[in-house]
Amino acid sequence: MTHRSGFVNIVGNPNVGKSTLMNLLVGERISIATFKAQTTRHRIMGIVNTEDSQIVFSDTPGVLKPNYKLQEQMLLFSESALQDADVLLYVTDTVETPDKNADFLAKVQKMSVPVLVLINKIDLTDQATLSAKVEEWGVVLPNAEVIPISALHKFNADYVLRRIRELLPESPPFFDKDQLTDKPARFFVSEIIREKILLYYTKEIPYSVEVEVEEFKESDKLIRISAVIYVERDSQKGIIIGHQGVALKRVSTEARRDLERFFGKKIYLSTFVKVDKDWRSSDKAMRHFGYEPE
C-alpha cells in the first residue's frame, strides 16, 4: 500500500480563521481561536493519521509588520512555514484584498509546492462577490487552486482534506501514528489560560500577557497545575487580578473547566500574576518563553 506523508502549513493574515480551520481539519482543539487578531503566537502542529497517510498540519501566527520583538518572532514562525511545506494553505476571507502584506504574498507566489488558496467566511457574502473574489485570487496566484470554504460551518472541509491527501508526496510517516501534536501538555495549559485573557480583557492587556506553567503534576485522577501570568506593568497586574481578585478568579475558573475537558481529568489550578517589564521587547524573554524558531 502506498503511504503519503507531508507538512501542510497554514498561513495568512490575522483574523481570517486559520486556527478555526486548523482545529476543523485536525478534528481536535489544537489552536486557541478567538475573534481577536494575533491570537496565535507560536507555530503549532496538529497531526492527522489514516492507514495510508499522515498529514502534519501547522498553524502559524497571522502575518503582520512587527512593532516589537515578540511580533518579529511571530513573523519568523510564519515565514518558516514557507520553507518546509509540502502543501501550503493560504487562508484569506471574503473581505481581504491581495495587496494586504504584499511582501509576504510575493514569497508565496515564488513557491514551487502546491498552494491551495482558501477563501474563508463565505457564509458572510453573496455569490457575485464570492465569484469576483475567486477570480481575483486566481489572477494573483495563477498556479494555485482557489477553494471557497467556511471553517465555522465546515463547508468544503472534506474536499480540502481530500485534495491535500492527493497532493502529498509518497513518504513514510514522520511521527508515531498515535501522536496528535508536537507540543507538550504544559503548552496547552498556557494557551487555554491565555485564551481566557483574550476573551475577558480589552485594549492592550491581552497582548501584554504571557503565561508560564511552573508546575504540572499528574496522577491517575488529578492534575495539579501552577501557572504564572506575566504582564509588563504594575497597572496591568491590577487589571488582571481585578477588584478583590474577581477577574483573575473568573479566568482561572473558565480555564480550569476547559482544561478538565481537554485532559479528561479533574484539575487543581493555581494562578499568580507577576510583572516582567517590557518582556515583549526582550531577547532573553523571547528565549525563555519559547519564541525562538527551531
Secondary structure, DSSP 8 states (H G I E B T S, - for coil): ---EEEEEEEEESTTSSHHHHHHHHHTS--S---SSTT---S-EEEEEEETTEEEEEEE-------SSHHHHHHHHHHHHTTTS-SEEEEEEESS--TTTTHHHHHHHHT--S-EEEEEE-GGGS-HHHHHHHHHHHHHHSTTSEEEE-BTTTTBTHHHHHHHHHHHS-B---SS-TT--BSS-HHHHHHHHHHHHHHHH--TTGGGG-EEEEEEEEE-SSEEEEEEEEEESSHHHHHHHH-GGGHHHHHHHHHHHHHHHHHHTSEEEEEEEEEE-TTGGG-HHHHHHTT-S--
